[in-house]
Amino acid sequence: MEKIKHKYLEVRGLKLHFAEIGEGPAVVFLHGFPEIWYSWRYQMIAVANAGFRAISPDYRGYGLSEKPAEPEKVTFRDLVDDLLVLLDSLGIPKVFLVAKDFGPRPAYHFALLYPDRVSAVVTLGVPFMVTGPEGISLDTLPKGFYFLRWREPVRAEKDFGRFDVKTVVKNIYILFTRSELQVASEDQEIMDLVDPSTPLPPWFTEEDLENYAALYEKSGFQTALQVPYRGWLEDYGVEDQKVTVPAMLIMGEKDYVLKFGRLEEYIRSGIVKKYVPDLEVVFIPEGNHFVQEQLPDQVNQLLITFLNKHI
């Protein structure tokens, strides 16, 4: 970890942070929520040791990156445009994109807009998802589902505000490690779904929690609630939603996301390949939503094998 360097760049009016280690073909890691650059610590070191240059940014308004003046106006397209400036500033003509949770949205959006800049895309926990009329309808999700609750203005802020940042991050890690959907009843909030006595997952240490908490203490949750939750219905803005670059999807068999609408059928039936024809799908039997932190050795082996195949 001490070999990972921390750097800053002026990107579209904001000072954005990224972590970096290694030399060689560039691999950019895009985090989800409640994750941050740190969630890729195992993968960054592994790909650097395998001869790649690992770069893991904090999105605008996340972690050590500067907050935008109006977090409620941040869009997925902002993340795509930030990535383009980051690559241009670092002199990187072509990149591997590795993305987790909602990270696949900007990763695949970038690949749709700039296919010549992308060697391949790897996503964990979430496949390519169509935007617009063909996409997943939020109306099909259960009432009280965390995703819908956090889309509501002010509701999540009030829910999170009852606890310190460390407890919020801990609760979300515990909740999203489970294989069932996180659904609250009418008289509950999402944070109420966690018994305070529940321990951290065995693969997530107290030191890890402290690191996450320190980063979210700095950034808060304003941008994180805007993107992905409140900006989810944003369109890619491209007519042909077909990804032409090679791709791999790594899913934990026990990832709650598989119960998100008809997503499991979408993946297992091969419908996803209508949009990503050159897609390799790998299921990890005991994997949960945080599979890259839970089972890093398995994920690293899959990732490095795939990267080497597409250099």
Buried (B, 14 or more C-beta within 10 A) or exposed (E): EEEBEEEEBEBEEBEBBBBBBBEBBBBBBBBBBBBBBBBBBBBBBBBBBBBBBBBBBBBBBBBBBBBBEEBEEBEBBBBBBBBBBBBEEBEBEEBBBBBBBBBBBBBBBBBBBBEEBBBBBBBBBBBBBBBEEEBBEEEEBEEBBBBBBBBBEEBBBEBBEEBEBBBBBBBBBBBBBBBEBBBBEEEEBBBEBBEEEEEBBEEBEEEBBEBBBBBBEBBBBBBBBBBBBBBBEBBBEEEEBEBBBBBBBBBBBBBBBBEBBEBBEBBEEEEBBEBBEBBBBBBBEEBBBBBBBBBBEBBBEBBBEBBEEBE
